[in-house]
């Protein structure tokens, strides 16, 4: 799986990165290598969170909406 991350240089040194496809998924590192390792770990952590299955009564409809 490939996923895009946005990398920023921190004003005080080092880097920080965020993953737009996963809201709240962000991390930092002193070096680019450290940041990339931390991003992989953050993505794995964000994707491994169990989400409660919503209640379904059989009357709902699934729709795909283009924006």
Residue frames relative to the residue before (quaternion, step in Angstrom):
aa qw qx qy qz dx dy dz
X 1.0000 0.0000 0.0000 0.0000 0.00 0.00 0.00
X 0.1400 -0.7632 0.6257 0.0808 3.54 -1.05 0.80
X 0.0054 -0.7898 0.6127 -0.0294 3.53 -1.02 0.83
X 0.4215 -0.7255 0.4888 0.2388 3.58 -0.98 0.80
X 0.0877 -0.7610 0.6417 0.0378 3.52 -1.15 0.80
X 0.3039 -0.7154 0.5968 0.1990 3.54 -1.17 0.63
X 0.1926 -0.7951 0.5717 0.0616 3.55 -0.74 1.15
X 0.0931 -0.7865 0.6102 0.0192 3.55 -0.96 0.96
X 0.3604 -0.6701 0.5914 0.2672 3.56 -1.15 0.60
X 0.3695 -0.7281 0.5355 0.2158 3.56 -0.86 0.98
X 0.5497 -0.6411 0.4293 0.3200 3.58 -0.97 0.84
X 0.7237 0.4179 -0.2382 0.4948 3.59 1.11 -0.63
X 0.6808 -0.4410 0.2808 0.5130 3.59 1.29 0.11
X 0.7351 0.3698 -0.2999 0.4827 3.53 -1.12 0.62
X 0.4219 -0.6821 0.5493 0.2346 3.51 -1.36 -0.26
X 0.0654 -0.7484 0.6504 0.1123 3.50 -1.35 0.25
X 0.1376 -0.8074 0.5724 0.0383 3.53 -1.12 0.69
X 0.1285 -0.7767 0.6134 0.0633 3.52 -1.24 0.57
X 0.2914 -0.7369 0.5887 0.1597 3.54 -1.22 0.60
X 0.3269 -0.7971 0.4714 0.1887 3.61 -0.15 1.25
X 0.6485 0.5382 -0.3227 0.4309 3.60 1.05 -0.67
X 0.7401 0.2844 -0.1811 0.5819 3.60 1.26 -0.32
X 0.3039 -0.7876 0.5033 0.1845 3.61 -0.03 1.22
X 0.8080 0.2524 -0.2126 0.4880 3.55 -0.92 0.96
X 0.5784 0.5829 -0.3789 0.4268 3.59 1.24 -0.08
X 0.2896 0.7342 -0.5532 0.2666 3.56 -0.30 1.31
X 0.0269 0.7863 -0.6167 0.0272 3.56 -1.23 0.48
X 0.2824 -0.7513 0.5703 0.1749 3.57 -1.30 0.03
X 0.0277 -0.7865 0.6163 0.0294 3.55 -1.35 0.21
X 0.5454 -0.6291 0.4492 0.3240 3.54 -1.14 0.61
X 0.7709 0.1789 -0.0977 0.6035 3.58 1.14 -0.70
X 0.6511 -0.5021 0.3812 0.4227 3.58 -1.23 0.27
X 0.6381 0.5241 -0.3328 0.4553 3.61 0.97 -0.80
X 0.6562 0.4969 -0.3093 0.4763 3.59 0.97 -0.86
X 0.6364 0.5276 -0.3275 0.4576 3.58 0.97 -0.82
X 0.6691 0.5021 -0.3092 0.4523 3.61 0.86 -0.91
X 0.6379 0.5054 -0.3225 0.4834 3.60 1.02 -0.77
X 0.6716 0.4917 -0.2943 0.4697 3.58 0.95 -0.87
X 0.6210 0.5330 -0.3409 0.4626 3.61 1.06 -0.69
X 0.6380 0.5174 -0.3313 0.4642 3.59 0.93 -0.85
X 0.6661 0.4990 -0.2912 0.4716 3.56 0.96 -0.92
X 0.6548 0.5125 -0.3110 0.4602 3.60 0.95 -0.86
X 0.6487 0.5123 -0.3163 0.4655 3.60 0.95 -0.87
X 0.6465 0.5101 -0.3198 0.4686 3.59 0.91 -0.89
X 0.6665 0.5091 -0.3001 0.4545 3.56 0.94 -0.89
X 0.6693 0.4970 -0.3005 0.4634 3.57 0.92 -0.89
X 0.7060 0.4599 -0.2680 0.4672 3.59 0.96 -0.80
X 0.6730 0.5074 -0.3055 0.4431 3.61 1.14 -0.43
X 0.4717 0.6683 -0.4521 0.3557 3.60 1.24 -0.08
X 0.3661 -0.7283 0.5344 0.2238 3.55 -0.84 0.98
X 0.1776 -0.7714 0.6062 0.0773 3.51 -0.89 0.99
X 0.4779 -0.6797 0.4785 0.2840 3.54 -0.85 1.01
X 0.4531 -0.6789 0.5086 0.2740 3.55 -0.93 0.93
X 0.4284 -0.7142 0.4826 0.2712 3.59 -0.74 0.98
X 0.5603 -0.5917 0.4648 0.3463 3.54 -1.20 0.61
X 0.0452 -0.7857 0.6169 0.0070 3.55 -0.92 0.90
X 0.1850 -0.8011 0.5629 0.0852 3.54 -0.87 0.99
X 0.6020 -0.5942 0.3440 0.4077 3.58 1.29 0.14
X 0.6467 0.5286 -0.3174 0.4490 3.58 1.26 -0.13
X 0.5543 0.6314 -0.3964 0.3700 3.60 1.22 -0.17
X 0.2517 -0.7381 0.6080 0.1490 3.53 -1.30 0.43
X 0.2763 -0.7295 0.6002 0.1767 3.55 -1.07 0.74
X 0.0030 -0.7983 0.6010 -0.0376 3.56 -0.81 1.03
X 0.2612 -0.7238 0.6150 0.1721 3.54 -1.10 0.73
X 0.1028 -0.8130 0.5732 0.0031 3.54 -0.72 1.13
X 0.2795 -0.7404 0.5881 0.1667 3.59 -0.83 0.98
X 0.1826 -0.7851 0.5856 0.0862 3.54 -0.96 0.90
